[in-house]
């Protein structure tokens, strides 16, 4: 995922010399976080993953329209929501496991 | 860089073993989705843990029953994973074009929202989608 370098982008609206606007990629598209958003939606719960998907849609459509700055901003937003979702998911999981370990130990002692 | 992949691999293997050995339907130490806990409604990810357990036991039918969306997304996710693994070992980047098409995230968004609503409709045929 580190292979995309947003700073290498051509200035707004310019095509790099010798590349066609169609077909090959003129400038690298900013990371759209789509795969990560799907994973967060499926495994971490809720609105954050979906916010990631919406922003991924913005990255792809703005990039396709040539709005590289907009795509860049949408990429940052997608990344933000996906990370929030990911860490919330991890947080809930860890809290739940801690809670269960405490409860389980108590229960095991009671059942002796 | 390498450490990240090794850690990821270890976590993936440990989680696979845990989800293979313990069926979340039976053992209750698995985290419950907060959305389901508080609202008693299914979110698009509800049933994923049970679906993973079913998939690890190669029971696709049961996995579809728990979370259709997860099963549908697996071919896409596997394609992305293989592209990344291939790129890592051959040093040649493969870009899967469909991820970058403007229509792809829109379709995914529509599917997620439809699935979310449909699986909460409490009568046939929609209740088959519930977790």
gemmi code that builds the backbone of each chain (N, CA, C; Angstrom):
import gemmi

chains = {
    "A": [
        ("UNK", (0.826, -1.197, 0.000), (0.000, 0.000, 0.000), (0.865, 1.254, 0.000)),
        ("UNK", (2.148, 1.059, 0.291), (3.012, 2.236, 0.375), (3.525, 2.650, -0.996)),
        ("UNK", (3.074, 1.931, -2.029), (3.656, 2.190, -3.343), (3.064, 3.422, -4.014)),
        ("UNK", (2.002, 3.993, -3.444), (1.416, 5.157, -4.073), (1.945, 6.411, -3.404)),
        ("UNK", (2.523, 7.281, -4.179), (3.103, 8.488, -3.600), (2.325, 9.698, -4.078)),
        ("UNK", (1.444, 10.202, -3.209), (0.609, 11.330, -3.609), (1.414, 12.543, -4.026)),
        ("UNK", (2.578, 12.745, -3.433), (3.343, 13.960, -3.746), (3.914, 13.922, -5.154)),
        ("UNK", (3.887, 12.724, -5.788), (4.400, 12.641, -7.154), (3.369, 13.064, -8.193)),
        ("UNK", (2.217, 13.489, -7.732), (1.171, 13.812, -8.686), (1.500, 15.052, -9.502)),
        ("UNK", (0.999, 15.035, -10.722), (1.128, 16.218, -11.558), (0.233, 17.315, -10.993)),
        ("UNK", (0.571, 18.573, -11.286), (-0.301, 19.661, -10.842), (-1.710, 19.474, -11.384)),
        ("UNK", (-2.623, 20.159, -10.770), (-4.039, 19.999, -11.073), (-4.324, 20.155, -12.560)),
        ("UNK", (-5.021, 19.133, -13.098), (-5.486, 19.247, -14.465), (-4.451, 19.014, -15.548)),
        ("UNK", (-3.198, 18.775, -15.174), (-2.192, 18.571, -16.205), (-1.939, 17.088, -16.422)),
        ("UNK", (-1.763, 16.739, -17.678), (-1.365, 15.378, -17.974), (0.152, 15.362, -18.109)),
        ("UNK", (0.832, 14.371, -17.528), (2.267, 14.279, -17.728), (2.565, 14.073, -19.205)),
        ("UNK", (3.680, 14.582, -19.650), (4.036, 14.535, -21.054), (4.090, 13.089, -21.545)),
        ("UNK", (3.518, 12.894, -22.730), (3.654, 11.602, -23.382), (2.716, 10.526, -22.870)),
        ("UNK", (1.796, 10.897, -21.998), (0.850, 9.879, -21.559), (-0.557, 10.298, -21.962)),
        ("UNK", (-1.311, 9.328, -22.421), (-2.661, 9.655, -22.845), (-3.548, 9.790, -21.607)),
        ("UNK", (-4.544, 10.653, -21.697), (-5.460, 10.802, -20.567), (-6.301, 9.557, -20.339)),
        ("UNK", (-6.408, 8.684, -21.332), (-7.191, 7.464, -21.181), (-6.249, 6.271, -21.167)),
        ("UNK", (-6.760, 5.146, -20.726), (-5.941, 3.945, -20.747), (-5.004, 3.902, -19.571)),
        ("UNK", (-3.728, 4.155, -19.801), (-2.726, 4.071, -18.738), (-2.969, 5.098, -17.657)),
        ("UNK", (-2.353, 4.890, -16.495), (-2.574, 5.812, -15.391), (-1.632, 6.994, -15.519)),
        ("UNK", (-2.164, 8.193, -15.706), (-1.314, 9.374, -15.851), (-0.623, 9.744, -14.539)),
        ("UNK", (-1.364, 9.797, -13.476), (-0.784, 10.039, -12.161), (-1.337, 8.974, -11.240)),
        ("UNK", (-0.546, 8.566, -10.271), (-1.073, 7.517, -9.401), (-2.294, 8.002, -8.637)),
        ("UNK", (-3.314, 7.163, -8.608), (-4.499, 7.520, -7.845), (-4.175, 7.424, -6.358)),
        ("UNK", (-4.629, 8.399, -5.560), (-4.399, 8.258, -4.117), (-5.105, 7.011, -3.592)),
        ("UNK", (-4.526, 6.465, -2.559), (-5.067, 5.248, -1.939), (-6.535, 5.461, -1.592)),
        ("UNK", (-7.403, 4.541, -2.028), (-8.830, 4.800, -1.793), (-9.383, 4.068, -0.573)),
        ("UNK", (-8.597, 3.217, 0.044), (-8.985, 2.566, 1.310), (-10.216, 1.682, 1.163)),
        ("UNK", (-10.544, 1.304, -0.073), (-11.788, 0.561, -0.274), (-11.743, -0.809, 0.390)),
        ("UNK", (-10.643, -1.519, 0.173), (-10.539, -2.868, 0.740), (-10.595, -2.790, 2.268)),
        ("UNK", (-9.854, -1.826, 2.818), (-9.825, -1.688, 4.277), (-11.214, -1.327, 4.810)),
        ("UNK", (-11.927, -0.456, 4.069), (-13.280, -0.080, 4.505), (-14.206, -1.284, 4.527)),
        ("UNK", (-14.074, -2.140, 3.507), (-14.927, -3.330, 3.455), (-14.621, -4.215, 4.659)),
        ("UNK", (-13.341, -4.378, 4.944), (-12.964, -5.218, 6.084), (-13.516, -4.650, 7.386)),
        ("UNK", (-13.418, -3.319, 7.540), (-13.930, -2.692, 8.759), (-15.447, -2.868, 8.833)),
        ("UNK", (-16.133, -2.703, 7.692), (-17.592, -2.875, 7.686), (-17.970, -4.285, 8.119)),
        ("UNK", (-17.210, -5.265, 7.638), (-17.579, -6.651, 7.911), (-17.170, -7.108, 9.305)),
        ("UNK", (-16.067, -6.567, 9.828), (-15.528, -7.153, 11.053), (-15.531, -6.220, 12.257)),
        ("UNK", (-15.702, -4.931, 12.050), (-15.532, -4.052, 13.200), (-16.812, -3.359, 13.595)),
        ("UNK", (-17.822, -3.445, 12.811), (-19.054, -2.769, 13.152), (-19.059, -1.339, 12.702)),
        ("UNK", (-19.890, -1.135, 11.864), (-20.622, 0.050, 11.618), (-20.119, 1.337, 11.084)),
        ("UNK", (-20.756, 2.436, 11.378), (-20.846, 3.539, 10.418), (-19.489, 3.914, 9.854)),
        ("UNK", (-18.436, 3.597, 10.604), (-17.102, 4.032, 10.174), (-16.685, 3.361, 8.877)),
        ("UNK", (-16.942, 2.064, 8.786), (-16.586, 1.349, 7.562), (-17.372, 1.890, 6.381)),
        ("UNK", (-18.640, 2.206, 6.629), (-19.485, 2.713, 5.551), (-19.032, 4.122, 5.150)),
        ("UNK", (-18.636, 4.931, 6.147), (-18.069, 6.252, 5.828), (-16.818, 6.087, 4.975)),
        ("UNK", (-16.039, 5.044, 5.275), (-14.853, 4.751, 4.463), (-15.231, 4.426, 3.027)),
        ("UNK", (-16.273, 3.615, 2.835), (-16.693, 3.235, 1.480), (-17.163, 4.466, 0.708)),
        ("UNK", (-17.930, 5.342, 1.384), (-18.424, 6.556, 0.728), (-17.240, 7.414, 0.274)),
        ("UNK", (-16.252, 7.562, 1.144), (-15.089, 8.366, 0.762), (-14.262, 7.700, -0.325)),
        ("UNK", (-14.227, 6.361, -0.314), (-13.547, 5.643, -1.394), (-14.227, 5.949, -2.724)),
        ("UNK", (-15.559, 6.002, -2.701), (-16.301, 6.358, -3.914), (-15.906, 7.750, -4.378)),
        ("UNK", (-15.742, 8.676, -3.418), (-15.323, 10.037, -3.782), (-13.922, 10.057, -4.379)),
        ("UNK", (-13.014, 9.257, -3.790), (-11.651, 9.207, -4.335), (-11.715, 8.786, -5.795)),
        ("UNK", (-12.416, 7.671, -6.073), (-12.431, 7.142, -7.431), (-13.106, 8.100, -8.410)),
        ("UNK", (-14.253, 8.682, -8.003), (-14.942, 9.518, -8.995), (-14.215, 10.843, -9.194)),
        ("UNK", (-13.692, 11.438, -8.105), (-12.969, 12.703, -8.291), (-11.707, 12.499, -9.113)),
        ("UNK", (-11.012, 11.379, -8.861), (-9.806, 11.103, -9.643), (-10.156, 10.922, -11.110)),
        ("UNK", (-11.274, 10.207, -11.358), (-11.681, 9.972, -12.750), (-12.046, 11.275, -13.441)),
        ("UNK", (-12.549, 12.254, -12.663), (-12.909, 13.538, -13.265), (-11.705, 14.465, -13.395)),
        ("UNK", (-10.575, 14.059, -12.870), (-9.388, 14.893, -12.960), (-9.205, 15.828, -11.779)),
        ("UNK", (-10.059, 15.683, -10.762), (-9.941, 16.532, -9.569), (-8.983, 15.860, -8.581)),
        ("UNK", (-7.681, 16.062, -8.825), (-6.692, 15.335, -8.031), (-6.663, 15.817, -6.595)),
        ("UNK", (-6.851, 17.135, -6.380), (-6.848, 17.661, -5.010), (-8.035, 17.103, -4.234)),
        ("UNK", (-9.206, 17.048, -4.888), (-10.394, 16.501, -4.251), (-10.210, 15.033, -3.913)),
        ("UNK", (-9.604, 14.288, -4.856), (-9.354, 12.867, -4.625), (-8.419, 12.690, -3.434)),
        ("UNK", (-7.428, 13.573, -3.359), (-6.471, 13.533, -2.248), (-7.177, 13.744, -0.906)),
        ("UNK", (-8.067, 14.750, -0.882), (-8.805, 15.048, 0.356), (-9.712, 13.878, 0.729)),
        ("UNK", (-10.406, 13.303, -0.287), (-11.285, 12.174, -0.015), (-10.482, 10.980, 0.484)),
        ("UNK", (-9.272, 10.830, -0.057), (-8.410, 9.731, 0.379), (-8.065, 9.876, 1.856)),
        ("UNK", (-7.738, 11.117, 2.253), (-7.410, 11.360, 3.660), (-8.614, 11.065, 4.546)),
        ("UNK", (-9.807, 11.489, 4.095), (-11.016, 11.260, 4.891), (-11.311, 9.756, 4.988)),
        ("UNK", (-11.148, 9.056, 3.858), (-11.397, 7.609, 3.871), (-10.451, 6.932, 4.853)),
        ("UNK", (-9.187, 7.334, 4.816), (-8.205, 6.750, 5.723), (-8.571, 7.008, 7.167)),
        ("UNK", (-9.005, 8.245, 7.443), (-9.361, 8.611, 8.809), (-10.496, 7.726, 9.337)),
        ("UNK", (-11.580, 7.624, 8.562), (-12.729, 6.851, 9.032), (-12.406, 5.369, 9.148)),
        ("UNK", (-11.613, 4.875, 8.193), (-11.274, 3.453, 8.251), (-10.448, 3.158, 9.497)),
        ("UNK", (-9.500, 4.057, 9.810), (-8.669, 3.829, 10.999), (-9.501, 3.951, 12.266)),
        ("UNK", (-10.406, 4.952, 12.314), (-11.282, 5.079, 13.490), (-12.068, 3.782, 13.683)),
        ("UNK", (-12.666, 3.287, 12.583), (-13.437, 2.051, 12.668), (-12.592, 0.884, 13.132)),
        ("UNK", (-11.378, 0.803, 12.566), (-10.479, -0.307, 12.902), (-10.132, -0.293, 14.390)),
        ("UNK", (-9.751, 0.887, 14.889), (-9.333, 0.930, 16.292), (-10.517, 0.789, 17.243)),
        ("UNK", (-11.696, 1.282, 16.841), (-12.891, 1.034, 17.661), (-13.158, -0.466, 17.741)),
        ("UNK", (-13.058, -1.135, 16.594), (-13.296, -2.580, 16.568), (-12.323, -3.311, 17.471)),
        ("UNK", (-11.024, -2.973, 17.320), (-9.993, -3.603, 18.152), (-10.281, -3.308, 19.623)),
        ("UNK", (-10.636, -2.035, 19.915), (-10.893, -1.613, 21.295), (-12.036, -2.406, 21.909)),
        ("UNK", (-13.148, -2.499, 21.158), (-14.303, -3.257, 21.667), (-13.907, -4.708, 21.915)),
        ("UNK", (-13.171, -5.269, 20.973), (-12.742, -6.663, 21.115), (-11.911, -6.874, 22.366)),
        ("UNK", (-10.925, -5.985, 22.570), (-10.038, -6.151, 23.725), (-10.807, -5.962, 25.030)),
        ("UNK", (-11.659, -4.920, 25.081), (-12.472, -4.693, 26.277), (-13.320, -5.921, 26.586)),
        ("UNK", (-13.918, -6.476, 25.528), (-14.800, -7.615, 25.704), (-14.031, -8.818, 26.255)),
        ("UNK", (-12.838, -9.026, 25.689), (-12.047, -10.181, 26.135), (-11.604, -9.981, 27.594)),
        ("UNK", (-11.168, -8.757, 27.923), (-10.768, -8.462, 29.303), (-11.930, -8.722, 30.257)),
        ("UNK", (-13.090, -8.171, 29.885), (-14.301, -8.335, 30.682), (-14.592, -9.817, 30.891)),
        ("UNK", (-14.457, -10.583, 29.804), (-14.795, -11.990, 29.878), (-13.794, -12.775, 30.705)),
        ("UNK", (-12.529, -12.380, 30.606), (-11.500, -13.056, 31.399), (-11.791, -12.850, 32.879)),
        ("UNK", (-12.112, -11.585, 33.267), (-12.411, -11.274, 34.662), (-13.636, -12.070, 35.117)),
        ("UNK", (-14.702, -12.009, 34.292), (-15.946, -12.684, 34.627), (-15.749, -14.196, 34.666)),
        ("UNK", (-15.025, -14.713, 33.681), (-14.809, -16.155, 33.571), (-14.032, -16.681, 34.758)),
        ("UNK", (-13.006, -15.913, 35.183), (-12.213, -16.339, 36.335), (-13.087, -16.367, 37.575)),
        ("UNK", (-13.915, -15.317, 37.736), (-14.836, -15.279, 38.873), (-15.759, -16.490, 38.861)),
        ("UNK", (-16.336, -16.758, 37.683), (-17.261, -17.876, 37.540), (-16.586, -19.205, 37.842)),
        ("UNK", (-15.362, -19.355, 37.348), (-14.638, -20.613, 37.561), (-14.384, -20.824, 39.050)),
        ("UNK", (-14.079, -19.735, 39.753), (-13.816, -19.852, 41.198), (-15.106, -20.219, 41.943)),
        ("UNK", (-16.224, -19.609, 41.508), (-17.513, -19.875, 42.159), (-17.930, -21.332, 41.985)),
        ("UNK", (-17.628, -21.895, 40.811), (-18.120, -23.233, 40.501), (-17.293, -24.345, 41.133)),
        ("UNK", (-16.227, -23.971, 41.766), (-15.373, -24.989, 42.378), (-16.154, -25.835, 43.375)),
    ],
    "B": [
        ("UNK", (9.144, -3.272, 8.267), (8.423, -3.671, 7.051), (8.145, -5.167, 7.054)),
        ("UNK", (9.203, -5.939, 7.146), (9.042, -7.404, 7.188), (8.326, -7.819, 8.463)),
        ("UNK", (8.685, -7.156, 9.555), (8.112, -7.475, 10.863), (6.593, -7.372, 10.813)),
        ("UNK", (6.122, -6.317, 10.080), (4.687, -6.094, 9.954), (4.008, -7.325, 9.350)),
        ("UNK", (4.618, -7.871, 8.281), (4.005, -9.029, 7.625), (4.060, -10.261, 8.511)),
        ("UNK", (5.196, -10.422, 9.222), (5.321, -11.600, 10.083), (4.284, -11.542, 11.196)),
        ("UNK", (4.156, -10.355, 11.818), (3.148, -10.183, 12.867), (1.746, -10.454, 12.329)),
        ("UNK", (1.460, -9.900, 11.149), (0.145, -10.095, 10.532), (-0.151, -11.570, 10.303)),
        ("UNK", (0.869, -12.284, 9.827), (0.715, -13.708, 9.554), (0.449, -14.482, 10.838)),
        ("UNK", (1.213, -14.139, 11.888), (1.024, -14.823, 13.178), (-0.388, -14.574, 13.690)),
        ("UNK", (-0.834, -13.293, 13.636), (-2.178, -12.966, 14.118), (-3.227, -13.724, 13.310)),
        ("UNK", (-3.038, -13.769, 11.983), (-4.013, -14.454, 11.126), (-4.087, -15.938, 11.478)),
        ("UNK", (-2.924, -16.559, 11.707), (-2.917, -17.993, 12.016), (-3.573, -18.245, 13.368)),
        ("UNK", (-3.214, -17.415, 14.378), (-3.795, -17.597, 15.720), (-5.314, -17.437, 15.660)),
        ("UNK", (-5.774, -16.367, 14.979), (-7.219, -16.137, 14.889), (-7.918, -17.289, 14.161)),
        ("UNK", (-7.275, -17.795, 13.087), (-7.888, -18.911, 12.357), (-8.047, -20.116, 13.264)),
        ("UNK", (-7.003, -20.408, 14.051), (-7.087, -21.572, 14.948), (-8.198, -21.357, 15.965)),
        ("UNK", (-8.248, -20.135, 16.556), (-9.285, -19.852, 17.558), (-10.671, -20.001, 16.940)),
        ("UNK", (-10.856, -19.400, 15.738), (-12.185, -19.449, 15.125), (-12.509, -20.829, 14.558)),
        ("UNK", (-11.470, -21.659, 14.334), (-11.747, -23.031, 13.900), (-12.185, -23.882, 15.079)),
        ("UNK", (-11.473, -23.722, 16.191), (-11.699, -24.589, 17.356), (-12.991, -24.230, 18.097)),
        ("UNK", (-13.256, -22.923, 18.208), (-14.383, -22.510, 19.039), (-15.471, -21.903, 18.169)),
        ("UNK", (-16.635, -22.511, 18.201), (-17.762, -21.986, 17.451), (-18.394, -20.850, 18.257)),
        ("UNK", (-18.416, -19.613, 17.695), (-18.982, -18.491, 18.447), (-20.450, -18.701, 18.828)),
        ("UNK", (-21.112, -19.634, 18.138), (-22.497, -19.944, 18.496), (-22.560, -20.623, 19.866)),
        ("UNK", (-21.493, -21.355, 20.198), (-21.482, -22.172, 21.421), (-20.718, -21.468, 22.543)),
        ("UNK", (-19.536, -20.949, 22.212), (-18.702, -20.292, 23.217), (-18.996, -18.797, 23.204)),
        ("UNK", (-19.159, -18.236, 24.378), (-19.606, -16.853, 24.409), (-18.527, -15.864, 24.796)),
        ("UNK", (-17.262, -16.250, 24.614), (-16.220, -15.283, 24.935), (-15.850, -14.413, 23.746)),
        ("UNK", (-16.547, -14.578, 22.629), (-16.274, -13.719, 21.474), (-16.977, -12.377, 21.636)),
        ("UNK", (-16.329, -11.298, 21.206), (-16.967, -9.991, 21.358), (-18.268, -9.904, 20.575)),
        ("UNK", (-19.258, -9.265, 21.171), (-20.528, -9.074, 20.481), (-20.552, -7.672, 19.898)),
        ("UNK", (-21.142, -7.565, 18.732), (-21.244, -6.274, 18.068), (-22.035, -5.301, 18.953)),
        ("UNK", (-21.488, -4.106, 19.232), (-22.209, -3.153, 20.086), (-23.552, -2.732, 19.489)),
        ("UNK", (-23.599, -2.637, 18.165), (-24.850, -2.253, 17.501), (-25.950, -3.270, 17.810)),
        ("UNK", (-25.582, -4.550, 17.726), (-26.555, -5.604, 17.983), (-26.918, -5.662, 19.455)),
        ("UNK", (-25.911, -5.410, 20.304), (-26.127, -5.520, 21.749), (-27.135, -4.468, 22.225)),
        ("UNK", (-26.977, -3.242, 21.710), (-27.796, -2.155, 22.241), (-29.084, -1.946, 21.459)),
        ("UNK", (-29.063, -2.160, 20.158), (-30.255, -1.885, 19.349), (-31.021, -3.158, 18.976)),
        ("UNK", (-30.406, -4.327, 19.230), (-31.017, -5.606, 18.869), (-31.368, -5.679, 17.388)),
        ("UNK", (-30.540, -4.998, 16.587), (-30.679, -5.091, 15.133), (-29.361, -5.610, 14.578)),
        ("UNK", (-29.430, -6.225, 13.396), (-28.210, -6.717, 12.763), (-27.544, -5.614, 11.961)),
        ("UNK", (-26.232, -5.500, 12.086), (-25.484, -4.581, 11.226), (-24.905, -5.401, 10.065)),
        ("UNK", (-24.300, -4.748, 9.056), (-23.791, -5.533, 7.927), (-22.718, -6.549, 8.326)),
        ("UNK", (-22.089, -6.336, 9.489), (-21.036, -7.256, 9.904), (-21.492, -8.320, 10.882)),
        ("UNK", (-22.752, -8.253, 11.310), (-23.214, -9.222, 12.297), (-23.212, -10.627, 11.709)),
        ("UNK", (-22.746, -11.578, 12.499), (-22.675, -12.956, 12.028), (-21.346, -13.296, 11.385)),
        ("UNK", (-20.448, -12.307, 11.264), (-19.162, -12.557, 10.603), (-18.335, -13.608, 11.335)),
        ("UNK", (-18.334, -13.533, 12.657), (-17.493, -14.476, 13.410), (-17.987, -15.906, 13.225)),
        ("UNK", (-19.319, -16.079, 13.277), (-19.872, -17.418, 13.057), (-19.656, -17.853, 11.605)),
        ("UNK", (-19.752, -16.876, 10.690), (-19.536, -17.209, 9.278), (-18.092, -17.659, 9.052)),
        ("UNK", (-17.136, -16.998, 9.742), (-15.732, -17.392, 9.602), (-15.541, -18.811, 10.139)),
        ("UNK", (-16.164, -19.092, 11.280), (-16.088, -20.445, 11.834), (-16.623, -21.465, 10.815)),
        ("UNK", (-17.773, -21.150, 10.224), (-18.366, -22.065, 9.250), (-17.466, -22.224, 8.027)),
        ("UNK", (-16.886, -21.100, 7.576), (-16.013, -21.161, 6.399), (-14.773, -21.998, 6.678)),
        ("UNK", (-14.207, -21.845, 7.887), (-13.016, -22.624, 8.227), (-13.346, -24.113, 8.269)),
        ("UNK", (-14.602, -24.437, 8.544), (-15.026, -25.831, 8.482), (-15.568, -26.175, 7.097)),
        ("UNK", (-15.323, -25.281, 6.132), (-15.711, -25.471, 4.731), (-17.221, -25.652, 4.551)),
        ("UNK", (-17.978, -25.073, 5.484), (-19.435, -25.153, 5.377), (-19.964, -23.828, 4.817)),
        ("UNK", (-19.924, -23.722, 3.486), (-20.254, -22.443, 2.850), (-21.733, -22.095, 3.030)),
        ("UNK", (-22.570, -23.128, 3.004), (-24.008, -22.907, 3.128), (-24.341, -22.222, 4.462)),
        ("UNK", (-23.713, -22.729, 5.531), (-23.934, -22.175, 6.859), (-23.364, -20.750, 6.934)),
        ("UNK", (-22.208, -20.552, 6.308), (-21.583, -19.232, 6.319), (-22.494, -18.222, 5.631)),
        ("UNK", (-23.114, -18.623, 4.520), (-24.038, -17.739, 3.812), (-25.229, -17.414, 4.702)),
        ("UNK", (-25.657, -18.397, 5.473), (-26.779, -18.179, 6.378), (-26.437, -17.136, 7.443)),
        ("UNK", (-25.187, -17.133, 7.907), (-24.790, -16.178, 8.944), (-24.536, -14.784, 8.375)),
        ("UNK", (-23.807, -14.714, 7.288), (-23.504, -13.399, 6.709), (-23.203, -13.530, 5.221)),
        ("UNK", (-24.222, -13.293, 4.423), (-24.093, -13.417, 2.969), (-23.035, -12.458, 2.418)),
        ("UNK", (-23.018, -11.232, 2.974), (-22.106, -10.207, 2.470), (-20.650, -10.636, 2.624)),
        ("UNK", (-20.335, -11.234, 3.767), (-18.967, -11.685, 4.009), (-18.553, -12.712, 2.962)),
        ("UNK", (-19.447, -13.681, 2.701), (-19.118, -14.736, 1.745), (-18.946, -14.147, 0.349)),
        ("UNK", (-19.822, -13.171, 0.004), (-19.721, -12.546, -1.318), (-18.420, -11.766, -1.466)),
        ("UNK", (-17.937, -11.178, -0.370), (-16.759, -10.326, -0.480), (-15.468, -11.138, -0.534)),
        ("UNK", (-15.543, -12.415, -0.170), (-14.307, -13.195, -0.080), (-13.542, -13.313, -1.400)),
        ("UNK", (-14.219, -13.559, -2.536), (-13.457, -13.605, -3.789), (-12.697, -12.304, -4.063)),
        ("UNK", (-13.351, -11.149, -3.807), (-12.690, -9.858, -4.026), (-11.484, -9.699, -3.112)),
        ("UNK", (-11.688, -10.031, -1.829), (-10.612, -9.858, -0.858), (-9.452, -10.808, -1.170)),
        ("UNK", (-9.782, -12.035, -1.598), (-8.727, -12.992, -1.952), (-7.958, -12.507, -3.170)),
        ("UNK", (-8.673, -11.904, -4.131), (-8.000, -11.370, -5.322), (-6.996, -10.307, -4.912)),
        ("UNK", (-7.421, -9.406, -4.011), (-6.542, -8.337, -3.558), (-5.344, -8.910, -2.800)),
        ("UNK", (-5.626, -9.898, -1.938), (-4.555, -10.513, -1.152), (-3.539, -11.177, -2.076)),
        ("UNK", (-4.030, -11.918, -3.089), (-3.086, -12.592, -3.978), (-2.268, -11.587, -4.756)),
        ("UNK", (-2.908, -10.472, -5.164), (-2.165, -9.439, -5.894), (-1.035, -8.895, -5.021)),
        ("UNK", (-1.342, -8.657, -3.738), (-0.342, -8.107, -2.820), (0.781, -9.114, -2.567)),
        ("UNK", (0.406, -10.378, -2.375), (1.418, -11.405, -2.112), (2.314, -11.560, -3.337)),
        ("UNK", (1.688, -11.584, -4.526), (2.457, -11.697, -5.764), (3.412, -10.520, -5.899)),
        ("UNK", (2.892, -9.310, -5.621), (3.720, -8.113, -5.736), (4.881, -8.154, -4.746)),
        ("UNK", (4.625, -8.706, -3.576), (5.667, -8.758, -2.556), (6.802, -9.675, -2.985)),
        ("UNK", (6.444, -10.835, -3.545), (7.484, -11.812, -3.863), (8.163, -11.537, -5.196)),
        ("UNK", (7.458, -10.912, -6.139), (8.081, -10.681, -7.446), (8.565, -9.250, -7.611)),
        ("UNK", (8.263, -8.376, -6.639), (8.615, -6.955, -6.728), (7.944, -6.268, -7.916)),
        ("UNK", (6.900, -6.879, -8.452), (6.164, -6.236, -9.543), (4.754, -5.932, -9.054)),
        ("UNK", (4.406, -4.666, -9.051), (3.095, -4.291, -8.553), (2.006, -4.727, -9.533)),
        ("UNK", (0.974, -5.337, -8.993), (-0.210, -5.619, -9.805), (-1.296, -4.701, -9.290)),
        ("UNK", (-1.914, -3.941, -10.177), (-3.030, -3.107, -9.742), (-4.307, -3.743, -10.264)),
        ("UNK", (-5.190, -4.060, -9.338), (-6.488, -4.587, -9.754), (-7.372, -3.393, -10.111)),
        ("UNK", (-7.631, -3.252, -11.414), (-8.287, -2.036, -11.901), (-9.663, -1.795, -11.308)),
        ("UNK", (-10.384, -2.893, -11.015), (-11.772, -2.677, -10.614), (-11.880, -1.898, -9.305)),
        ("UNK", (-10.866, -1.968, -8.455), (-10.918, -1.194, -7.207), (-10.911, 0.301, -7.483)),
        ("UNK", (-10.402, 0.699, -8.637), (-10.232, 2.128, -8.907), (-11.274, 2.681, -9.856)),
        ("UNK", (-12.210, 1.836, -10.262), (-13.303, 2.324, -11.106), (-14.291, 3.099, -10.225)),
        ("UNK", (-14.778, 4.243, -10.738), (-15.720, 5.031, -9.923), (-16.962, 4.246, -9.515)),
        ("UNK", (-17.370, 3.273, -10.330), (-18.627, 2.582, -10.045), (-18.483, 1.567, -8.911)),
        ("UNK", (-17.276, 1.023, -8.723), (-17.112, -0.082, -7.762), (-17.542, 0.283, -6.337)),
        ("UNK", (-16.998, 1.382, -5.758), (-17.416, 1.684, -4.383), (-18.898, 2.009, -4.281)),
        ("UNK", (-19.468, 2.551, -5.368), (-20.901, 2.872, -5.336), (-21.722, 1.596, -5.253)),
        ("UNK", (-21.336, 0.594, -6.068), (-22.054, -0.683, -6.025), (-21.906, -1.300, -4.641)),
        ("UNK", (-20.683, -1.260, -4.108), (-20.447, -1.862, -2.794), (-21.276, -1.148, -1.738)),
        ("UNK", (-21.295, 0.187, -1.807), (-22.084, 0.967, -0.850), (-23.559, 0.576, -0.932)),
        ("UNK", (-24.086, 0.495, -2.178), (-25.503, 0.141, -2.350), (-25.778, -1.248, -1.788)),
        ("UNK", (-24.877, -2.201, -2.069), (-25.069, -3.565, -1.579), (-25.076, -3.602, -0.055)),
        ("UNK", (-24.122, -2.862, 0.561), (-24.032, -2.870, 2.025), (-25.312, -2.307, 2.631)),
        ("UNK", (-25.789, -1.174, 2.086), (-26.982, -0.549, 2.652), (-28.214, -1.444, 2.459)),
        ("UNK", (-28.349, -2.023, 1.247), (-29.482, -2.919, 0.983), (-29.459, -4.104, 1.931)),
        ("UNK", (-28.267, -4.665, 2.092), (-28.103, -5.835, 2.940), (-28.465, -5.484, 4.378)),
        ("UNK", (-28.001, -4.309, 4.807), (-28.247, -3.857, 6.191), (-29.751, -3.738, 6.452)),
        ("UNK", (-30.469, -3.098, 5.520), (-31.906, -2.927, 5.703), (-32.613, -4.274, 5.590)),
        ("UNK", (-32.275, -5.018, 4.534), (-33.026, -6.242, 4.231), (-32.908, -7.266, 5.350)),
        ("UNK", (-31.725, -7.362, 5.961), (-31.562, -8.425, 6.953), (-32.282, -8.108, 8.261)),
        ("UNK", (-32.786, -6.879, 8.389), (-33.549, -6.527, 9.580), (-35.051, -6.576, 9.364)),
        ("UNK", (-35.483, -6.911, 8.151), (-36.914, -7.048, 7.891), (-37.336, -8.421, 8.407)),
        ("UNK", (-38.249, -8.442, 9.387), (-38.431, -9.680, 10.150), (-39.373, -10.707, 9.545)),
        ("UNK", (-39.522, -10.776, 8.223), (-40.341, -11.854, 7.671), (-39.702, -12.380, 6.400)),
        ("UNK", (-40.240, -13.503, 5.900), (-39.712, -14.127, 4.690), (-39.820, -13.172, 3.516)),
        ("UNK", (-38.927, -13.196, 2.551), (-37.710, -14.027, 2.529), (-36.526, -13.334, 3.205)),
        ("UNK", (-36.759, -12.107, 3.709), (-35.623, -11.314, 4.185), (-34.978, -11.902, 5.430)),
        ("UNK", (-35.772, -12.586, 6.257), (-35.184, -13.078, 7.503), (-34.122, -14.158, 7.282)),
        ("UNK", (-34.035, -14.685, 6.042), (-32.934, -15.615, 5.768), (-31.589, -14.905, 5.801)),
        ("UNK", (-31.613, -13.581, 5.583), (-30.361, -12.819, 5.577), (-29.874, -12.504, 6.982)),
        ("UNK", (-30.765, -12.593, 7.963), (-30.383, -12.222, 9.330), (-29.254, -13.113, 9.831)),
        ("UNK", (-28.472, -12.548, 10.760), (-27.302, -13.286, 11.243), (-27.733, -14.506, 12.057)),
    ],
}
model = gemmi.Model(1)
for chain_id, residues in chains.items():
    chain = gemmi.Chain(chain_id)
    for i, (resn, *xyz) in enumerate(residues, 1):
        res = gemmi.Residue()
        res.name, res.seqid = resn, gemmi.SeqId(i, " ")
        for name, pos in zip(("N", "CA", "C"), xyz):
            atom = gemmi.Atom()
            atom.name, atom.element = name, gemmi.Element(name[0])
            atom.pos, atom.b_iso = gemmi.Position(*pos), 0.0
            res.add_atom(atom)
        chain.add_residue(res)
    model.add_chain(chain)
structure = gemmi.Structure()
structure.add_model(model)
structure.setup_entities()
